[in-house]
Amino acid sequence: AATGSKGLIAGRMSGTPSFMRLPGSTLCQEVYTIHLAGPVANGDCGSWVMNADSGDLYGHIVAGSPESGVAYIIPAYQVFD
C-alpha cells in the first residue's frame, strides 16, 4: 500500500471478498481485507494498494484499524466502472 503516513507498506491481501455497507450508503460494497506489515493512520483512506511485483492496482483503502494494520479496500475495477 502506498500510504500518506508511512509511505510504502508491504502486506498480504485476502483472495476472498467481504461485503459491507459504507456510511451514507444503502448498498453493500464488495471489499477485500489486507493485512499490512505496519499500521495505518488517520488520513490513509484512499491509499492505493498494488502488486509489488507487477505494479497492478488492486484498489484503495476505505477503512482500517490503526492498531492491527488490517484494512479494507474497494477493488479498482469497481472504482473505474
mmCIF file of the N, C-alpha and C atoms, coordinates in Angstrom:
data_MODEL
# 
_entry.id   MODEL 
# 
loop_
_atom_site.group_PDB 
_atom_site.id 
_atom_site.type_symbol 
_atom_site.label_atom_id 
_atom_site.label_alt_id 
_atom_site.label_comp_id 
_atom_site.label_asym_id 
_atom_site.label_entity_id 
_atom_site.label_seq_id 
_atom_site.pdbx_PDB_ins_code 
_atom_site.Cartn_x 
_atom_site.Cartn_y 
_atom_site.Cartn_z 
_atom_site.occupancy 
_atom_site.B_iso_or_equiv 
_atom_site.pdbx_formal_charge 
_atom_site.auth_seq_id 
_atom_site.auth_comp_id 
_atom_site.auth_asym_id 
_atom_site.auth_atom_id 
_atom_site.pdbx_PDB_model_num 
ATOM 1   N N  . ALA A 1 1  ? 0.855   -1.179  0.000   1.00 0.00 ? 1  ALA A N  1 
ATOM 2   C CA . ALA A 1 1  ? 0.000   0.000   0.000   1.00 0.00 ? 1  ALA A CA 1 
ATOM 3   C C  . ALA A 1 1  ? 0.897   1.237   0.000   1.00 0.00 ? 1  ALA A C  1 
ATOM 4   N N  . ALA A 1 2  ? 0.509   2.211   -0.773  1.00 0.00 ? 2  ALA A N  1 
ATOM 5   C CA . ALA A 1 2  ? 1.234   3.486   -0.807  1.00 0.00 ? 2  ALA A CA 1 
ATOM 6   C C  . ALA A 1 2  ? 0.458   4.470   0.062   1.00 0.00 ? 2  ALA A C  1 
ATOM 7   N N  . THR A 1 3  ? 0.882   4.607   1.318   1.00 0.00 ? 3  THR A N  1 
ATOM 8   C CA . THR A 1 3  ? 0.139   5.432   2.277   1.00 0.00 ? 3  THR A CA 1 
ATOM 9   C C  . THR A 1 3  ? 0.760   6.818   2.412   1.00 0.00 ? 3  THR A C  1 
ATOM 10  N N  . GLY A 1 4  ? -0.048  7.749   2.859   1.00 0.00 ? 4  GLY A N  1 
ATOM 11  C CA . GLY A 1 4  ? 0.444   9.095   3.114   1.00 0.00 ? 4  GLY A CA 1 
ATOM 12  C C  . GLY A 1 4  ? 1.214   9.189   4.407   1.00 0.00 ? 4  GLY A C  1 
ATOM 13  N N  . SER A 1 5  ? 0.905   8.302   5.361   1.00 0.00 ? 5  SER A N  1 
ATOM 14  C CA . SER A 1 5  ? 1.528   8.400   6.684   1.00 0.00 ? 5  SER A CA 1 
ATOM 15  C C  . SER A 1 5  ? 2.889   7.721   6.765   1.00 0.00 ? 5  SER A C  1 
ATOM 16  N N  . LYS A 1 6  ? 3.054   6.572   6.141   1.00 0.00 ? 6  LYS A N  1 
ATOM 17  C CA . LYS A 1 6  ? 4.289   5.788   6.272   1.00 0.00 ? 6  LYS A CA 1 
ATOM 18  C C  . LYS A 1 6  ? 4.961   5.475   4.949   1.00 0.00 ? 6  LYS A C  1 
ATOM 19  N N  . GLY A 1 7  ? 4.410   5.961   3.836   1.00 0.00 ? 7  GLY A N  1 
ATOM 20  C CA . GLY A 1 7  ? 4.968   5.596   2.536   1.00 0.00 ? 7  GLY A CA 1 
ATOM 21  C C  . GLY A 1 7  ? 4.520   4.197   2.157   1.00 0.00 ? 7  GLY A C  1 
ATOM 22  N N  . LEU A 1 8  ? 5.409   3.422   1.552   1.00 0.00 ? 8  LEU A N  1 
ATOM 23  C CA . LEU A 1 8  ? 5.060   2.067   1.127   1.00 0.00 ? 8  LEU A CA 1 
ATOM 24  C C  . LEU A 1 8  ? 5.061   1.116   2.317   1.00 0.00 ? 8  LEU A C  1 
ATOM 25  N N  . ILE A 1 9  ? 3.992   0.321   2.428   1.00 0.00 ? 9  ILE A N  1 
ATOM 26  C CA . ILE A 1 9  ? 3.877   -0.699  3.474   1.00 0.00 ? 9  ILE A CA 1 
ATOM 27  C C  . ILE A 1 9  ? 3.550   -2.016  2.790   1.00 0.00 ? 9  ILE A C  1 
ATOM 28  N N  . ALA A 1 10 ? 4.353   -3.035  3.024   1.00 0.00 ? 10 ALA A N  1 
ATOM 29  C CA . ALA A 1 10 ? 4.101   -4.363  2.465   1.00 0.00 ? 10 ALA A CA 1 
ATOM 30  C C  . ALA A 1 10 ? 2.941   -5.017  3.201   1.00 0.00 ? 10 ALA A C  1 
ATOM 31  N N  . GLY A 1 11 ? 2.346   -6.014  2.562   1.00 0.00 ? 11 GLY A N  1 
ATOM 32  C CA . GLY A 1 11 ? 1.252   -6.729  3.206   1.00 0.00 ? 11 GLY A CA 1 
ATOM 33  C C  . GLY A 1 11 ? 0.746   -7.855  2.339   1.00 0.00 ? 11 GLY A C  1 
ATOM 34  N N  . ARG A 1 12 ? -0.347  -8.445  2.801   1.00 0.00 ? 12 ARG A N  1 
ATOM 35  C CA . ARG A 1 12 ? -0.987  -9.548  2.082   1.00 0.00 ? 12 ARG A CA 1 
ATOM 36  C C  . ARG A 1 12 ? -2.464  -9.239  1.949   1.00 0.00 ? 12 ARG A C  1 
ATOM 37  N N  . MET A 1 13 ? -3.029  -9.620  0.825   1.00 0.00 ? 13 MET A N  1 
ATOM 38  C CA . MET A 1 13 ? -4.441  -9.390  0.576   1.00 0.00 ? 13 MET A CA 1 
ATOM 39  C C  . MET A 1 13 ? -5.184  -10.716 0.532   1.00 0.00 ? 13 MET A C  1 
ATOM 40  N N  . SER A 1 14 ? -6.348  -10.753 1.151   1.00 0.00 ? 14 SER A N  1 
ATOM 41  C CA . SER A 1 14 ? -7.203  -11.929 1.100   1.00 0.00 ? 14 SER A CA 1 
ATOM 42  C C  . SER A 1 14 ? -7.752  -12.085 -0.304  1.00 0.00 ? 14 SER A C  1 
ATOM 43  N N  . GLY A 1 15 ? -7.882  -13.307 -0.762  1.00 0.00 ? 15 GLY A N  1 
ATOM 44  C CA . GLY A 1 15 ? -8.457  -13.565 -2.075  1.00 0.00 ? 15 GLY A CA 1 
ATOM 45  C C  . GLY A 1 15 ? -9.960  -13.704 -2.042  1.00 0.00 ? 15 GLY A C  1 
ATOM 46  N N  . THR A 1 16 ? -10.539 -13.624 -0.850  1.00 0.00 ? 16 THR A N  1 
ATOM 47  C CA . THR A 1 16 ? -11.980 -13.790 -0.684  1.00 0.00 ? 16 THR A CA 1 
ATOM 48  C C  . THR A 1 16 ? -12.617 -12.450 -0.342  1.00 0.00 ? 16 THR A C  1 
ATOM 49  N N  . PRO A 1 17 ? -13.618 -12.030 -1.100  1.00 0.00 ? 17 PRO A N  1 
ATOM 50  C CA . PRO A 1 17 ? -14.249 -10.745 -0.786  1.00 0.00 ? 17 PRO A CA 1 
ATOM 51  C C  . PRO A 1 17 ? -15.152 -10.825 0.435   1.00 0.00 ? 17 PRO A C  1 
ATOM 52  N N  . SER A 1 18 ? -15.347 -9.694  1.056   1.00 0.00 ? 18 SER A N  1 
ATOM 53  C CA . SER A 1 18 ? -16.357 -9.497  2.095   1.00 0.00 ? 18 SER A CA 1 
ATOM 54  C C  . SER A 1 18 ? -17.297 -8.427  1.563   1.00 0.00 ? 18 SER A C  1 
ATOM 55  N N  . PHE A 1 19 ? -18.383 -8.214  2.265   1.00 0.00 ? 19 PHE A N  1 
ATOM 56  C CA . PHE A 1 19 ? -19.332 -7.194  1.847   1.00 0.00 ? 19 PHE A CA 1 
ATOM 57  C C  . PHE A 1 19 ? -19.700 -6.349  3.056   1.00 0.00 ? 19 PHE A C  1 
ATOM 58  N N  . MET A 1 20 ? -19.649 -5.023  2.882   1.00 0.00 ? 20 MET A N  1 
ATOM 59  C CA . MET A 1 20 ? -20.006 -4.124  3.981   1.00 0.00 ? 20 MET A CA 1 
ATOM 60  C C  . MET A 1 20 ? -20.804 -2.956  3.429   1.00 0.00 ? 20 MET A C  1 
ATOM 61  N N  . ARG A 1 21 ? -21.579 -2.368  4.305   1.00 0.00 ? 21 ARG A N  1 
ATOM 62  C CA . ARG A 1 21 ? -22.333 -1.169  3.937   1.00 0.00 ? 21 ARG A CA 1 
ATOM 63  C C  . ARG A 1 21 ? -21.564 0.024   4.467   1.00 0.00 ? 21 ARG A C  1 
ATOM 64  N N  . LEU A 1 22 ? -21.112 0.861   3.557   1.00 0.00 ? 22 LEU A N  1 
ATOM 65  C CA . LEU A 1 22 ? -20.329 2.030   3.922   1.00 0.00 ? 22 LEU A CA 1 
ATOM 66  C C  . LEU A 1 22 ? -21.245 3.137   4.432   1.00 0.00 ? 22 LEU A C  1 
ATOM 67  N N  . PRO A 1 23 ? -20.742 4.023   5.284   1.00 0.00 ? 23 PRO A N  1 
ATOM 68  C CA . PRO A 1 23 ? -21.569 5.107   5.814   1.00 0.00 ? 23 PRO A CA 1 
ATOM 69  C C  . PRO A 1 23 ? -22.215 5.931   4.701   1.00 0.00 ? 23 PRO A C  1 
ATOM 70  N N  . GLY A 1 24 ? -23.500 6.220   4.866   1.00 0.00 ? 24 GLY A N  1 
ATOM 71  C CA . GLY A 1 24 ? -24.218 7.025   3.893   1.00 0.00 ? 24 GLY A CA 1 
ATOM 72  C C  . GLY A 1 24 ? -24.710 6.256   2.679   1.00 0.00 ? 24 GLY A C  1 
ATOM 73  N N  . SER A 1 25 ? -24.507 4.951   2.659   1.00 0.00 ? 25 SER A N  1 
ATOM 74  C CA . SER A 1 25 ? -24.898 4.142   1.515   1.00 0.00 ? 25 SER A CA 1 
ATOM 75  C C  . SER A 1 25 ? -26.007 3.174   1.909   1.00 0.00 ? 25 SER A C  1 
ATOM 76  N N  . THR A 1 26 ? -26.824 2.810   0.946   1.00 0.00 ? 26 THR A N  1 
ATOM 77  C CA . THR A 1 26 ? -27.858 1.804   1.190   1.00 0.00 ? 26 THR A CA 1 
ATOM 78  C C  . THR A 1 26 ? -27.484 0.461   0.570   1.00 0.00 ? 26 THR A C  1 
ATOM 79  N N  . LEU A 1 27 ? -26.414 0.433   -0.201  1.00 0.00 ? 27 LEU A N  1 
ATOM 80  C CA . LEU A 1 27 ? -25.980 -0.786  -0.878  1.00 0.00 ? 27 LEU A CA 1 
ATOM 81  C C  . LEU A 1 27 ? -24.799 -1.418  -0.168  1.00 0.00 ? 27 LEU A C  1 
ATOM 82  N N  . CYS A 1 28 ? -24.665 -2.734  -0.332  1.00 0.00 ? 28 CYS A N  1 
ATOM 83  C CA . CYS A 1 28 ? -23.488 -3.425  0.183   1.00 0.00 ? 28 CYS A CA 1 
ATOM 84  C C  . CYS A 1 28 ? -22.362 -3.308  -0.842  1.00 0.00 ? 28 CYS A C  1 
ATOM 85  N N  . GLN A 1 29 ? -21.162 -3.083  -0.357  1.00 0.00 ? 29 GLN A N  1 
ATOM 86  C CA . GLN A 1 29 ? -19.984 -2.878  -1.196  1.00 0.00 ? 29 GLN A CA 1 
ATOM 87  C C  . GLN A 1 29 ? -19.042 -4.066  -1.063  1.00 0.00 ? 29 GLN A C  1 
ATOM 88  N N  . GLU A 1 30 ? -18.553 -4.574  -2.179  1.00 0.00 ? 30 GLU A N  1 
ATOM 89  C CA . GLU A 1 30 ? -17.535 -5.624  -2.170  1.00 0.00 ? 30 GLU A CA 1 
ATOM 90  C C  . GLU A 1 30 ? -16.221 -5.006  -1.707  1.00 0.00 ? 30 GLU A C  1 
ATOM 91  N N  . VAL A 1 31 ? -15.582 -5.614  -0.709  1.00 0.00 ? 31 VAL A N  1 
ATOM 92  C CA . VAL A 1 31 ? -14.292 -5.152  -0.213  1.00 0.00 ? 31 VAL A CA 1 
ATOM 93  C C  . VAL A 1 31 ? -13.384 -6.366  -0.002  1.00 0.00 ? 31 VAL A C  1 
ATOM 94  N N  . TYR A 1 32 ? -12.087 -6.105  0.016   1.00 0.00 ? 32 TYR A N  1 
ATOM 95  C CA . TYR A 1 32 ? -11.109 -7.148  0.306   1.00 0.00 ? 32 TYR A CA 1 
ATOM 96  C C  . TYR A 1 32 ? -10.310 -6.728  1.532   1.00 0.00 ? 32 TYR A C  1 
ATOM 97  N N  . THR A 1 33 ? -9.955  -7.697  2.344   1.00 0.00 ? 33 THR A N  1 
ATOM 98  C CA . THR A 1 33 ? -9.170  -7.446  3.546   1.00 0.00 ? 33 THR A CA 1 
ATOM 99  C C  . THR A 1 33 ? -7.689  -7.506  3.206   1.00 0.00 ? 33 THR A C  1 
ATOM 100 N N  . ILE A 1 34 ? -6.933  -6.543  3.721   1.00 0.00 ? 34 ILE A N  1 
ATOM 101 C CA . ILE A 1 34 ? -5.477  -6.593  3.595   1.00 0.00 ? 34 ILE A CA 1 
ATOM 102 C C  . ILE A 1 34 ? -4.873  -6.558  4.991   1.00 0.00 ? 34 ILE A C  1 
ATOM 103 N N  . HIS A 1 35 ? -3.790  -7.281  5.161   1.00 0.00 ? 35 HIS A N  1 
ATOM 104 C CA . HIS A 1 35 ? -3.040  -7.319  6.419   1.00 0.00 ? 35 HIS A CA 1 
ATOM 105 C C  . HIS A 1 35 ? -1.678  -6.694  6.133   1.00 0.00 ? 35 HIS A C  1 
ATOM 106 N N  . LEU A 1 36 ? -1.475  -5.495  6.639   1.00 0.00 ? 36 LEU A N  1 
ATOM 107 C CA . LEU A 1 36 ? -0.246  -4.758  6.363   1.00 0.00 ? 36 LEU A CA 1 
ATOM 108 C C  . LEU A 1 36 ? 0.811   -5.029  7.421   1.00 0.00 ? 36 LEU A C  1 
ATOM 109 N N  . ALA A 1 37 ? 2.076   -4.902  7.035   1.00 0.00 ? 37 ALA A N  1 
ATOM 110 C CA . ALA A 1 37 ? 3.203   -5.126  7.948   1.00 0.00 ? 37 ALA A CA 1 
ATOM 111 C C  . ALA A 1 37 ? 3.410   -3.949  8.892   1.00 0.00 ? 37 ALA A C  1 
ATOM 112 N N  . GLY A 1 38 ? 2.662   -2.884  8.706   1.00 0.00 ? 38 GLY A N  1 
ATOM 113 C CA . GLY A 1 38 ? 2.752   -1.720  9.575   1.00 0.00 ? 38 GLY A CA 1 
ATOM 114 C C  . GLY A 1 38 ? 1.379   -1.127  9.776   1.00 0.00 ? 38 GLY A C  1 
ATOM 115 N N  . PRO A 1 39 ? 1.242   -0.199  10.693  1.00 0.00 ? 39 PRO A N  1 
ATOM 116 C CA . PRO A 1 39 ? -0.063  0.379   10.983  1.00 0.00 ? 39 PRO A CA 1 
ATOM 117 C C  . PRO A 1 39 ? -0.513  1.377   9.919   1.00 0.00 ? 39 PRO A C  1 
ATOM 118 N N  . VAL A 1 40 ? -1.831  1.511   9.800   1.00 0.00 ? 40 VAL A N  1 
ATOM 119 C CA . VAL A 1 40 ? -2.392  2.589   9.002   1.00 0.00 ? 40 VAL A CA 1 
ATOM 120 C C  . VAL A 1 40 ? -2.733  3.724   9.964   1.00 0.00 ? 40 VAL A C  1 
ATOM 121 N N  . ALA A 1 41 ? -2.892  4.922   9.439   1.00 0.00 ? 41 ALA A N  1 
ATOM 122 C CA . ALA A 1 41 ? -3.163  6.084   10.288  1.00 0.00 ? 41 ALA A CA 1 
ATOM 123 C C  . ALA A 1 41 ? -4.366  6.839   9.744   1.00 0.00 ? 41 ALA A C  1 
ATOM 124 N N  . ASN A 1 42 ? -4.934  7.694   10.576  1.00 0.00 ? 42 ASN A N  1 
ATOM 125 C CA . ASN A 1 42 ? -5.998  8.568   10.094  1.00 0.00 ? 42 ASN A CA 1 
ATOM 126 C C  . ASN A 1 42 ? -5.474  9.307   8.870   1.00 0.00 ? 42 ASN A C  1 
ATOM 127 N N  . GLY A 1 43 ? -6.280  9.346   7.840   1.00 0.00 ? 43 GLY A N  1 
ATOM 128 C CA . GLY A 1 43 ? -5.863  10.012  6.602   1.00 0.00 ? 43 GLY A CA 1 
ATOM 129 C C  . GLY A 1 43 ? -5.338  9.066   5.538   1.00 0.00 ? 43 GLY A C  1 
ATOM 130 N N  . ASP A 1 44 ? -5.155  7.788   5.878   1.00 0.00 ? 44 ASP A N  1 
ATOM 131 C CA . ASP A 1 44 ? -4.661  6.821   4.889   1.00 0.00 ? 44 ASP A CA 1 
ATOM 132 C C  . ASP A 1 44 ? -5.765  6.278   3.984   1.00 0.00 ? 44 ASP A C  1 
ATOM 133 N N  . CYS A 1 45 ? -7.021  6.614   4.264   1.00 0.00 ? 45 CYS A N  1 
ATOM 134 C CA . CYS A 1 45 ? -8.099  6.216   3.349   1.00 0.00 ? 45 CYS A CA 1 
ATOM 135 C C  . CYS A 1 45 ? -7.795  6.828   1.984   1.00 0.00 ? 45 CYS A C  1 
ATOM 136 N N  . GLY A 1 46 ? -8.008  6.031   0.962   1.00 0.00 ? 46 GLY A N  1 
ATOM 137 C CA . GLY A 1 46 ? -7.694  6.479   -0.397  1.00 0.00 ? 46 GLY A CA 1 
ATOM 138 C C  . GLY A 1 46 ? -6.328  6.013   -0.861  1.00 0.00 ? 46 GLY A C  1 
ATOM 139 N N  . SER A 1 47 ? -5.520  5.468   0.055   1.00 0.00 ? 47 SER A N  1 
ATOM 140 C CA . SER A 1 47 ? -4.190  4.962   -0.333  1.00 0.00 ? 47 SER A CA 1 
ATOM 141 C C  . SER A 1 47 ? -4.339  3.811   -1.315  1.00 0.00 ? 47 SER A C  1 
ATOM 142 N N  . TRP A 1 48 ? -3.523  3.832   -2.345  1.00 0.00 ? 48 TRP A N  1 
ATOM 143 C CA . TRP A 1 48 ? -3.567  2.779   -3.346  1.00 0.00 ? 48 TRP A CA 1 
ATOM 144 C C  . TRP A 1 48 ? -2.915  1.512   -2.826  1.00 0.00 ? 48 TRP A C  1 
ATOM 145 N N  . VAL A 1 49 ? -3.495  0.373   -3.213  1.00 0.00 ? 49 VAL A N  1 
ATOM 146 C CA . VAL A 1 49 ? -2.944  -0.944  -2.902  1.00 0.00 ? 49 VAL A CA 1 
ATOM 147 C C  . VAL A 1 49 ? -2.623  -1.605  -4.227  1.00 0.00 ? 49 VAL A C  1 
ATOM 148 N N  . MET A 1 50 ? -1.350  -1.972  -4.397  1.00 0.00 ? 50 MET A N  1 
ATOM 149 C CA . MET A 1 50 ? -0.919  -2.541  -5.665  1.00 0.00 ? 50 MET A CA 1 
ATOM 150 C C  . MET A 1 50 ? -0.022  -3.752  -5.462  1.00 0.00 ? 50 MET A C  1 
ATOM 151 N N  . ASN A 1 51 ? 0.147   -4.504  -6.529  1.00 0.00 ? 51 ASN A N  1 
ATOM 152 C CA . ASN A 1 51 ? 1.038   -5.656  -6.528  1.00 0.00 ? 51 ASN A CA 1 
ATOM 153 C C  . ASN A 1 51 ? 2.466   -5.143  -6.601  1.00 0.00 ? 51 ASN A C  1 
ATOM 154 N N  . ALA A 1 52 ? 3.291   -5.545  -5.647  1.00 0.00 ? 52 ALA A N  1 
ATOM 155 C CA . ALA A 1 52 ? 4.667   -5.052  -5.575  1.00 0.00 ? 52 ALA A CA 1 
ATOM 156 C C  . ALA A 1 52 ? 5.511   -5.500  -6.765  1.00 0.00 ? 52 ALA A C  1 
ATOM 157 N N  . ASP A 1 53 ? 5.195   -6.649  -7.356  1.00 0.00 ? 53 ASP A N  1 
ATOM 158 C CA . ASP A 1 53 ? 5.994   -7.159  -8.471  1.00 0.00 ? 53 ASP A CA 1 
ATOM 159 C C  . ASP A 1 53 ? 5.550   -6.586  -9.820  1.00 0.00 ? 53 ASP A C  1 
ATOM 160 N N  . SER A 1 54 ? 4.250   -6.603  -10.061 1.00 0.00 ? 54 SER A N  1 
ATOM 161 C CA . SER A 1 54 ? 3.746   -6.200  -11.380 1.00 0.00 ? 54 SER A CA 1 
ATOM 162 C C  . SER A 1 54 ? 3.325   -4.734  -11.446 1.00 0.00 ? 54 SER A C  1 
ATOM 163 N N  . GLY A 1 55 ? 3.032   -4.137  -10.288 1.00 0.00 ? 55 GLY A N  1 
ATOM 164 C CA . GLY A 1 55 ? 2.534   -2.771  -10.272 1.00 0.00 ? 55 GLY A CA 1 
ATOM 165 C C  . GLY A 1 55 ? 1.043   -2.661  -10.535 1.00 0.00 ? 55 GLY A C  1 
ATOM 166 N N  . ASP A 1 56 ? 0.355   -3.811  -10.688 1.00 0.00 ? 56 ASP A N  1 
ATOM 167 C CA . ASP A 1 56 ? -1.089  -3.797  -10.916 1.00 0.00 ? 56 ASP A CA 1 
ATOM 168 C C  . ASP A 1 56 ? -1.797  -3.155  -9.732  1.00 0.00 ? 56 ASP A C  1 
ATOM 169 N N  . LEU A 1 57 ? -2.775  -2.318  -10.020 1.00 0.00 ? 57 LEU A N  1 
ATOM 170 C CA . LEU A 1 57 ? -3.555  -1.657  -8.988  1.00 0.00 ? 57 LEU A CA 1 
ATOM 171 C C  . LEU A 1 57 ? -4.694  -2.567  -8.562  1.00 0.00 ? 57 LEU A C  1 
ATOM 172 N N  . TYR A 1 58 ? -4.751  -2.903  -7.259  1.00 0.00 ? 58 TYR A N  1 
ATOM 173 C CA . TYR A 1 58 ? -5.825  -3.748  -6.730  1.00 0.00 ? 58 TYR A CA 1 
ATOM 174 C C  . TYR A 1 58 ? -7.016  -2.920  -6.262  1.00 0.00 ? 58 TYR A C  1 
ATOM 175 N N  . GLY A 1 59 ? -6.776  -1.752  -5.712  1.00 0.00 ? 59 GLY A N  1 
ATOM 176 C CA . GLY A 1 59 ? -7.862  -0.928  -5.204  1.00 0.00 ? 59 GLY A CA 1 
ATOM 177 C C  . GLY A 1 59 ? -7.331  0.139   -4.273  1.00 0.00 ? 59 GLY A C  1 
ATOM 178 N N  . HIS A 1 60 ? -8.222  0.718   -3.456  1.00 0.00 ? 60 HIS A N  1 
ATOM 179 C CA . HIS A 1 60 ? -7.791  1.733   -2.494  1.00 0.00 ? 60 HIS A CA 1 
ATOM 180 C C  . HIS A 1 60 ? -8.429  1.495   -1.131  1.00 0.00 ? 60 HIS A C  1 
ATOM 181 N N  . ILE A 1 61 ? -7.727  1.894   -0.095  1.00 0.00 ? 61 ILE A N  1 
ATOM 182 C CA . ILE A 1 61 ? -8.174  1.683   1.280   1.00 0.00 ? 61 ILE A CA 1 
ATOM 183 C C  . ILE A 1 61 ? -9.382  2.574   1.572   1.00 0.00 ? 61 ILE A C  1 
ATOM 184 N N  . VAL A 1 62 ? -10.400 1.971   2.199   1.00 0.00 ? 62 VAL A N  1 
ATOM 185 C CA . VAL A 1 62 ? -11.586 2.728   2.601   1.00 0.00 ? 62 VAL A CA 1 
ATOM 186 C C  . VAL A 1 62 ? -11.820 2.682   4.108   1.00 0.00 ? 62 VAL A C  1 
ATOM 187 N N  . ALA A 1 63 ? -11.187 1.742   4.803   1.00 0.00 ? 63 ALA A N  1 
ATOM 188 C CA . ALA A 1 63 ? -11.338 1.631   6.251   1.00 0.00 ? 63 ALA A CA 1 
ATOM 189 C C  . ALA A 1 63 ? -10.178 0.800   6.780   1.00 0.00 ? 63 ALA A C  1 
ATOM 190 N N  . GLY A 1 64 ? -9.848  0.992   8.057   1.00 0.00 ? 64 GLY A N  1 
ATOM 191 C CA . GLY A 1 64 ? -8.766  0.213   8.627   1.00 0.00 ? 64 GLY A CA 1 
ATOM 192 C C  . GLY A 1 64 ? -8.674  0.371   10.126  1.00 0.00 ? 64 GLY A C  1 
ATOM 193 N N  . SER A 1 65 ? -7.860  -0.475  10.716  1.00 0.00 ? 65 SER A N  1 
ATOM 194 C CA . SER A 1 65 ? -7.610  -0.454  12.152  1.00 0.00 ? 65 SER A CA 1 
ATOM 195 C C  . SER A 1 65 ? -6.165  -0.034  12.387  1.00 0.00 ? 65 SER A C  1 
ATOM 196 N N  . PRO A 1 66 ? -5.949  1.153   12.948  1.00 0.00 ? 66 PRO A N  1 
ATOM 197 C CA . PRO A 1 66 ? -4.579  1.622   13.158  1.00 0.00 ? 66 PRO A CA 1 
ATOM 198 C C  . PRO A 1 66 ? -3.728  0.671   14.012  1.00 0.00 ? 66 PRO A C  1 
ATOM 199 N N  . GLU A 1 67 ? -4.331  0.026   14.986  1.00 0.00 ? 67 GLU A N  1 
ATOM 200 C CA . GLU A 1 67 ? -3.553  -0.844  15.877  1.00 0.00 ? 67 GLU A CA 1 
ATOM 201 C C  . GLU A 1 67 ? -3.103  -2.137  15.207  1.00 0.00 ? 67 GLU A C  1 
ATOM 202 N N  . SER A 1 68 ? -3.966  -2.717  14.371  1.00 0.00 ? 68 SER A N  1 
ATOM 203 C CA . SER A 1 68 ? -3.680  -4.050  13.834  1.00 0.00 ? 68 SER A CA 1 
ATOM 204 C C  . SER A 1 68 ? -3.047  -4.051  12.452  1.00 0.00 ? 68 SER A C  1 
ATOM 205 N N  . GLY A 1 69 ? -3.153  -2.965  11.698  1.00 0.00 ? 69 GLY A N  1 
ATOM 206 C CA . GLY A 1 69 ? -2.656  -2.958  10.326  1.00 0.00 ? 69 GLY A CA 1 
ATOM 207 C C  . GLY A 1 69 ? -3.598  -3.627  9.350   1.00 0.00 ? 69 GLY A C  1 
ATOM 208 N N  . VAL A 1 70 ? -4.797  -3.982  9.806   1.00 0.00 ? 70 VAL A N  1 
ATOM 209 C CA . VAL A 1 70 ? -5.803  -4.572  8.927   1.00 0.00 ? 70 VAL A CA 1 
ATOM 210 C C  . VAL A 1 70 ? -6.604  -3.444  8.297   1.00 0.00 ? 70 VAL A C  1 
ATOM 211 N N  . ALA A 1 71 ? -6.846  -3.559  6.996   1.00 0.00 ? 71 ALA A N  1 
ATOM 212 C CA . ALA A 1 71 ? -7.614  -2.536  6.294   1.00 0.00 ? 71 ALA A CA 1 
ATOM 213 C C  . ALA A 1 71 ? -8.491  -3.209  5.252   1.00 0.00 ? 71 ALA A C  1 
ATOM 214 N N  . TYR A 1 72 ? -9.442  -2.450  4.736   1.00 0.00 ? 72 TYR A N  1 
ATOM 215 C CA . TYR A 1 72 ? -10.341 -2.925  3.690   1.00 0.00 ? 72 TYR A CA 1 
ATOM 216 C C  . TYR A 1 72 ? -10.168 -2.051  2.464   1.00 0.00 ? 72 TYR A C  1 
ATOM 217 N N  . ILE A 1 73 ? -10.191 -2.703  1.293   1.00 0.00 ? 73 ILE A N  1 
ATOM 218 C CA . ILE A 1 73 ? -10.061 -1.954  0.046   1.00 0.00 ? 73 ILE A CA 1 
ATOM 219 C C  . ILE A 1 73 ? -11.265 -2.210  -0.851  1.00 0.00 ? 73 ILE A C  1 
ATOM 220 N N  . ILE A 1 74 ? -11.625 -1.190  -1.622  1.00 0.00 ? 74 ILE A N  1 
ATOM 221 C CA . ILE A 1 74 ? -12.596 -1.362  -2.702  1.00 0.00 ? 74 ILE A CA 1 
ATOM 222 C C  . ILE A 1 74 ? -11.782 -1.709  -3.936  1.00 0.00 ? 74 ILE A C  1 
ATOM 223 N N  . PRO A 1 75 ? -12.176 -2.776  -4.667  1.00 0.00 ? 75 PRO A N  1 
ATOM 224 C CA . PRO A 1 75 ? -11.433 -3.169  -5.858  1.00 0.00 ? 75 PRO A CA 1 
ATOM 225 C C  . PRO A 1 75 ? -11.401 -2.061  -6.913  1.00 0.00 ? 75 PRO A C  1 
ATOM 226 N N  . ALA A 1 76 ? -10.273 -1.930  -7.565  1.00 0.00 ? 76 ALA A N  1 
ATOM 227 C CA . ALA A 1 76 ? -10.083 -0.880  -8.572  1.00 0.00 ? 76 ALA A CA 1 
ATOM 228 C C  . ALA A 1 76 ? -11.089 -0.995  -9.714  1.00 0.00 ? 76 ALA A C  1 
ATOM 229 N N  . TYR A 1 77 ? -11.433 -2.221  -10.118 1.00 0.00 ? 77 TYR A N  1 
ATOM 230 C CA . TYR A 1 77 ? -12.352 -2.356  -11.246 1.00 0.00 ? 77 TYR A CA 1 
ATOM 231 C C  . TYR A 1 77 ? -13.710 -1.745  -10.923 1.00 0.00 ? 77 TYR A C  1 
ATOM 232 N N  . GLN A 1 78 ? -14.115 -1.725  -9.657  1.00 0.00 ? 78 GLN A N  1 
ATOM 233 C CA . GLN A 1 78 ? -15.386 -1.106  -9.288  1.00 0.00 ? 78 GLN A CA 1 
ATOM 234 C C  . GLN A 1 78 ? -15.283 0.408   -9.269  1.00 0.00 ? 78 GLN A C  1 
ATOM 235 N N  . VAL A 1 79 ? -14.124 0.911   -8.900  1.00 0.00 ? 79 VAL A N  1 
ATOM 236 C CA . VAL A 1 79 ? -13.921 2.360   -8.859  1.00 0.00 ? 79 VAL A CA 1 
ATOM 237 C C  . VAL A 1 79 ? -13.959 2.920   -10.272 1.00 0.00 ? 79 VAL A C  1 
ATOM 238 N N  . PHE A 1 80 ? -13.319 2.232   -11.214 1.00 0.00 ? 80 PHE A N  1 
ATOM 239 C CA . PHE A 1 80 ? -13.223 2.733   -12.576 1.00 0.00 ? 80 PHE A CA 1 
ATOM 240 C C  . PHE A 1 80 ? -14.437 2.406   -13.427 1.00 0.00 ? 80 PHE A C  1 
ATOM 241 N N  . ASP A 1 81 ? -15.347 1.545   -12.908 1.00 0.00 ? 81 ASP A N  1 
ATOM 242 C CA . ASP A 1 81 ? -16.597 1.273   -13.630 1.00 0.00 ? 81 ASP A CA 1 
ATOM 243 C C  . ASP A 1 81 ? -17.390 2.521   -13.592 1.00 0.00 ? 81 ASP A C  1 
# 
